[in-house]
């Protein structure tokens, strides 16, 4: 018990001392588990039902589509509603969806079209969960500890998500297509139950003083539909949010899309086969965990705006170096750096977009971050097309170079006060 108290007293785990955070963290790790199960299950069943890799790409594109459609409206709507109850509601819907999919799988009636529908719905639930989850973390821990809270949330999400991926593979092999969906349903219900433990006085969004240079909210109270639609207005009313969205979209299209090239590097450039591909992916994950632990431990001493730009630069440079590497050992080392930058962007972007708006618009701001994440499929298509024409190394160098230009332009532009991406 004394060791646990010392651990919780450390700066690395400081968010766990905030009332309600442990229950939110547990709920979001349940959602991380469902995401891990879904990723493996959708990909495998799409290939099994059709025999086509194109179908696998289609299923993941459909799963990501809700980020473009629902992130901003849901975020803006959450600024006027109880985010905890909204998160509970979407988890209940997720449980019903997963049970229905399990029933279709059990009776042998799950077709590819049905799988597309399930993937779209699961993607919608993930979009709502990630939007509400990042905003609720900020609600509970405040802006000063938001980096710590989001880093801890991502650590739990990634760790339990990996367990969900392994569990999905085992369940598919032993029990067929219904079992993973039933497992997802149980996890959704678990998240609903844990969310009820957040104290009553913490369930509504907190309200703090708006930033002095942030745009004020418009007079009058629009309808909930009007609120949802006006969330998009942040993109042109708030230049800092627009710049952060551009950085996020640039990262998705030109940096995160490098994942699609990794099998080609493993097989054709480094010649290390499937085992080598697994090791490269594991190195990226290890780098991500190390980055998250560092962010959690140093969160109060960091300058998030500058760190974001440095991490983007590291991402681009490491990708260029990886493209030119013929050494497997060097490539593994570079994947560690790529993993650090990858994880840092996933924490810093949703933190910074909330810093740059009044409290009454933080949900919409996180929705805009999710909107930028929705450009990922465009990056995968572009990367694949360039790689097919010019080869994987050239495609990665071109994309990373474009991303580096985006980062440099953002660094110059954000020197102007209205474009500044950090309040510190």
C-alpha positions in Angstrom: 0.0 0.0 0.0 2.8 2.4 0.9 4.5 1.7 -2.5 1.2 2.4 -4.3 0.8 5.7 -2.4 4.3 6.7 -3.4 3.7 5.7 -7.0 0.5 7.8 -7.2 2.3 10.7 -5.5 4.8 10.8 -8.4 4.4 13.4 -11.1 4.1 10.7 -13.7 0.8 9.5 -12.3 -0.5 12.9 -11.0 -3.7 12.8 -12.9 -4.9 9.7 -10.9 -5.1 12.0 -7.9 -7.8 14.0 -9.6 -11.4 12.9 -8.5 -13.0 10.8 -11.1 -10.0 10.4 -13.4 -9.4 6.7 -12.6 -12.9 5.8 -13.6 -12.7 7.7 -16.8 -9.3 6.1 -17.5 -10.8 2.6 -17.0 -13.8 3.4 -19.2 -11.5 4.6 -22.0 -9.3 1.5 -21.7 -12.4 -0.6 -22.2 -12.9 1.3 -25.4 -9.3 0.8 -26.3 -9.9 -3.0 -26.0 -12.9 -2.8 -28.3 -10.8 -0.9 -30.9 -8.1 -3.6 -30.7 -10.6 -6.4 -31.2 -12.4 -4.5 -34.1 -9.2 -3.8 -36.0 -8.2 -7.4 -36.3 -11.8 -8.7 -36.7 -12.8 -6.4 -39.5 -9.6 -7.0 -41.5 -9.7 -10.7 -41.1 -13.4 -11.1 -41.9 -13.3 -8.8 -44.9 -10.5 -10.9 -46.4 -12.2 -14.2 -45.5 -15.6 -13.1 -47.0 -14.2 -11.7 -50.2 -10.6 -13.0 -50.7 -9.7 -9.5 -51.8 -7.1 -7.1 -50.2 -9.1 -4.2 -51.8 -12.0 -5.2 -49.6 -9.8 -4.9 -46.5 -8.8 -1.4 -47.6 -12.4 -0.6 -48.2 -13.5 -1.8 -44.7 -10.9 0.4 -43.0 -11.8 3.4 -45.1 -15.5 3.0 -44.2 -14.5 2.7 -40.6 -12.6 6.0 -40.7 -15.3 7.9 -42.6 -17.3 8.9 -39.5 -14.3 11.0 -38.3 -15.0 13.4 -41.2 -18.8 13.3 -40.6 -19.4 13.3 -36.9 -16.3 14.5 -35.0 -17.1 18.3 -35.1 -20.9 18.1 -34.6 -20.6 15.7 -31.7 -17.9 17.8 -30.1 -19.9 21.0 -30.4 -23.0 19.3 -29.1 -21.0 18.0 -26.1 -20.3 21.7 -25.1 -24.0 22.0 -24.2 -24.6 18.5 -22.7 -23.3 16.1 -20.1 -20.4 14.5 -21.8 -20.3 11.6 -19.3 -23.9 10.7 -20.2 -23.2 11.0 -23.9 -20.3 8.6 -23.5 -22.4 6.2 -21.6 -25.1 6.3 -24.3 -22.7 5.7 -27.2 -21.3 2.7 -25.3 -24.8 1.3 -24.8 -25.4 1.6 -28.6 -22.0 0.0 -29.2 -23.0 -3.0 -27.1 -26.3 -3.4 -29.0 -24.4 -3.1 -32.3 -21.9 -5.7 -31.3 -24.6 -8.1 -30.1 -26.4 -7.8 -33.4 -23.2 -8.5 -35.3 -22.5 -11.5 -33.1 -26.0 -12.8 -33.9 -25.4 -12.4 -37.6 -22.0 -14.3 -37.3 -23.5 -17.0 -35.1 -26.3 -17.7 -37.7 -24.0 -17.4 -40.7 -25.8 -14.3 -42.1 -22.9 -11.9 -41.8 -22.2 -10.7 -45.4 -19.6 -8.2 -46.6 -22.2 -5.5 -46.9 -23.3 -6.2 -43.3 -19.7 -6.0 -42.2 -19.4 -2.6 -43.9 -22.4 -1.4 -41.9 -21.0 -2.7 -38.7 -17.6 -1.1 -39.4 -19.2 2.2 -40.2 -21.1 2.1 -36.9 -18.1 1.0 -34.9 -16.1 3.9 -36.5 -18.9 6.3 -35.5 -18.7 5.1 -31.9 -14.9 5.4 -31.9 -15.2 8.9 -33.2 -17.6 9.9 -30.5 -15.6 8.1 -27.8 -12.3 9.8 -28.8 -13.9 13.2 -29.1 -15.7 13.0 -25.7 -12.8 11.1 -24.0 -10.1 13.7 -24.7 -12.5 16.5 -23.7 -13.5 14.7 -20.5 -9.8 14.2 -19.6 -9.3 17.9 -19.9 -12.5 18.5 -17.8 -11.3 16.4 -14.9 -7.5 17.2 -14.8 -7.5 20.8 -16.2 -5.2 22.4 -18.8 -2.2 22.3 -16.5 -2.2 18.5 -16.3 -3.9 17.7 -19.6 -0.7 16.3 -21.2 -0.2 14.0 -18.2 -3.8 12.8 -18.3 -3.9 12.3 -22.1 -0.5 10.4 -22.0 -1.8 8.1 -19.3 -5.0 7.6 -21.2 -3.0 6.7 -24.3 -0.8 4.3 -22.4 -3.8 2.4 -21.1 -5.5 2.5 -24.5 -2.5 1.1 -26.4 -1.7 -1.5 -23.8 -5.2 -2.9 -23.5 -5.7 -2.4 -27.3 -2.8 -4.7 -28.0 -4.4 -7.3 -25.7 -7.7 -6.9 -27.6 -5.8 -7.6 -30.9 -4.4 -10.8 -29.5 -7.7 -11.8 -28.1 -9.5 -11.2 -31.4 -7.1 -13.5 -33.2 -7.5 -16.3 -30.7 -11.3 -15.9 -30.6 -11.6 -15.9 -34.4 -9.4 -19.0 -34.7 -11.2 -21.0 -32.0 -14.8 -19.8 -32.0 -15.5 -18.1 -35.3 -16.8 -14.6 -36.2 -19.4 -14.2 -33.4 -17.0 -14.5 -30.5 -15.0 -11.2 -31.0 -18.2 -9.2 -31.4 -19.6 -10.7 -28.2 -16.4 -9.8 -26.4 -16.7 -6.2 -27.7 -20.2 -6.0 -26.4 -19.0 -7.0 -22.9 -16.3 -4.3 -23.0 -18.9 -1.7 -24.1 -21.1 -2.6 -21.1 -18.0 -2.5 -18.8 -17.3 1.1 -19.9 -21.0 2.1 -19.2 -20.7 0.6 -15.7 -17.4 2.3 -14.8 -18.6 5.7 -16.0 -21.4 5.7 -13.4 -18.7 5.8 -10.7 -17.6 9.3 -11.7 -18.8 11.6 -8.9 -22.0 13.5 -9.6 -20.4 17.0 -9.3 -17.8 16.1 -12.0 -20.2 14.8 -14.6 -21.0 18.0 -16.4 -18.3 19.9 -18.4 -16.2 22.2 -16.2 -16.1 25.8 -17.0 -13.0 28.0 -16.5 -12.0 31.4 -17.7 -11.5 31.7 -21.4 -8.1 32.6 -22.8 -7.7 36.4 -23.1 -6.9 36.2 -26.8 -9.4 33.5 -27.7 -12.6 34.5 -29.6 -15.6 35.0 -27.4 -18.7 32.9 -27.8 -21.5 34.5 -29.8 -24.4 36.0 -28.1 -27.7 34.0 -27.9 -28.3 30.3 -27.4 -28.6 28.4 -30.7 -30.4 25.1 -30.9 -28.5 21.9 -30.4 -28.5 21.3 -34.1 -27.3 24.8 -34.7 -24.6 24.3 -32.1 -23.4 21.2 -33.8 -23.2 22.8 -37.2 -21.5 25.9 -35.9 -18.7 23.8 -34.5 -17.2 24.0 -38.0 -17.1 27.8 -37.7 -14.1 27.4 -35.4 -11.9 26.7 -38.4 -12.3 30.2 -39.8 -13.0 32.1 -36.6 -9.9 30.8 -34.8 -6.7 30.8 -36.8 -4.7 28.8 -34.2 -7.2 26.0 -34.3 -7.1 26.1 -38.1 -3.3 25.8 -38.0 -3.4 22.9 -35.6 -5.9 21.2 -37.8 -3.6 21.7 -40.8 -0.7 20.2 -38.9 -2.9 17.2 -37.9 -4.1 16.7 -41.4 -0.5 17.0 -42.7 0.7 14.4 -40.2 -2.1 12.0 -41.2 -1.6 12.3 -44.9 2.2 12.5 -45.2 3.5 10.9 -41.9 1.2 8.4 -40.4 0.5 7.0 -43.8 4.1 5.6 -43.8 2.6 2.6 -42.0 1.3 1.4 -45.4 4.9 1.3 -46.8 6.4 -0.7 -43.9 5.7 -4.2 -45.4 7.5 -3.1 -48.6 10.5 -2.0 -46.7 10.6 -5.2 -44.7 10.3 -7.5 -47.7 12.0 -5.6 -50.5 14.5 -3.2 -49.0 15.7 -4.7 -45.7 14.8 -8.3 -46.8 13.8 -9.4 -43.2 10.4 -10.9 -44.0 7.4 -11.2 -41.8 9.4 -11.5 -38.6 11.3 -8.4 -39.4 8.1 -6.5 -40.1 6.8 -7.6 -36.7 10.0 -6.4 -35.0 9.9 -3.0 -36.8 6.2 -2.5 -35.7 7.1 -3.6 -32.2 10.0 -1.1 -32.1 7.6 1.7 -33.1 5.2 0.6 -30.3 8.1 0.6 -27.7 9.1 4.1 -28.8 5.5 5.2 -28.4 5.3 3.8 -24.9 8.7 5.5 -24.0 7.4 8.7 -25.4 4.1 8.6 -23.5 5.9 7.8 -20.2 8.3 10.7 -20.8 5.4 13.1 -21.5 3.5 11.9 -18.4 6.6 12.4 -16.2 7.6 15.8 -17.5 4.2 17.2 -18.4 4.3 20.2 -16.0 7.8 21.2 -17.4 7.0 21.1 -21.1 6.0 23.8 -23.5 3.5 21.9 -25.6 3.4 24.2 -28.6 7.2 24.2 -29.2 7.3 20.5 -28.4 4.7 19.7 -31.0 6.7 21.4 -33.7 9.9 19.6 -32.6 8.1 16.3 -32.6 6.7 16.9 -36.1 10.2 17.7 -37.3 11.6 14.6 -35.6 8.9 12.5 -37.3 9.7 13.9 -40.8 13.5 13.6 -40.4 13.3 10.0 -39.0 11.1 8.9 -41.9 13.5 10.3 -44.4 16.4 8.6 -42.6 14.5 5.4 -42.5 13.8 5.5 -46.3 17.6 5.8 -46.9 18.6 3.1 -44.5 19.9 -0.3 -45.7 20.7 -1.5 -42.2 18.1 -3.4 -40.2 19.6 -2.4 -36.9 19.6 1.3 -37.8 16.0 0.9 -39.1 14.9 -0.5 -35.8 16.5 2.4 -34.0 14.8 4.9 -36.3 11.5 3.2 -35.7 11.9 4.0 -32.0 12.1 7.7 -32.8 9.2 7.5 -35.2 7.2 5.8 -32.3 8.1 8.6 -29.9 6.9 11.3 -32.3 3.8 9.4 -33.3 2.6 9.1 -29.7 3.5 12.7 -28.9 1.3 14.0 -31.7 -1.6 12.0 -30.5 -1.4 13.6 -27.1 -0.3 17.2 -27.9 -2.7 18.0 -30.7 -6.0 17.4 -28.7 -4.4 19.2 -25.7 -3.5 22.3 -27.7 -6.7 22.7 -29.6 -8.5 22.8 -26.3 -6.0 25.4 -24.9 -6.8 27.7 -27.8 -10.6 28.1 -27.3 -12.9 29.1 -24.6 -14.2 26.3 -22.4 -17.6 26.4 -24.0 -16.0 25.3 -27.4 -13.5 22.7 -26.3 -15.7 19.8 -27.4 -15.9 21.4 -30.9 -12.2 21.9 -30.9 -11.5 18.2 -30.2 -14.0 17.4 -32.9 -11.9 19.4 -35.4 -8.8 17.4 -34.3 -10.8 14.2 -35.1 -11.8 15.8 -38.4 -8.1 16.1 -39.3 -7.6 12.5 -38.3 -10.3 11.6 -40.9 -7.9 12.5 -43.7 -5.9 9.4 -43.0 -7.4 7.3 -45.8 -6.5 10.0 -48.3 -2.9 9.6 -47.2 -3.0 5.8 -47.5 -4.3 6.1 -51.1 -1.8 8.8 -52.1 1.1 6.9 -50.5 0.2 3.7 -52.2 -0.1 5.4 -55.6 3.2 7.2 -55.3 4.9 4.0 -54.1 3.5 2.0 -57.0 5.0 4.5 -59.4 8.3 5.4 -57.8 9.0 2.8 -55.1 8.5 2.9 -51.4 11.7 4.8 -50.4 11.0 7.6 -52.9 7.4 7.8 -51.8 8.4 8.1 -48.1 11.0 10.7 -48.8 8.6 12.8 -50.8 5.8 12.6 -48.2 8.1 13.3 -45.3 9.6 16.2 -47.2 6.2 17.7 -47.8 5.3 17.2 -44.1 8.6 19.0 -43.1 7.6 21.9 -45.3 4.2 22.0 -43.6 5.9 22.1 -40.2 8.3 24.8 -41.1 5.5 26.9 -42.5 3.5 26.4 -39.3 6.5 27.3 -37.2 6.8 30.6 -39.1 3.1 31.4 -39.2 2.5 30.7 -35.5 4.8 33.6 -34.5 1.9 35.9 -35.2 -0.2 36.1 -32.0 -3.5 35.2 -33.6 -1.9 32.1 -35.2 0.0 31.0 -32.0 -0.7 27.4 -31.2 0.2 27.5 -27.6 -0.8 29.9 -24.8 2.5 29.4 -23.0 
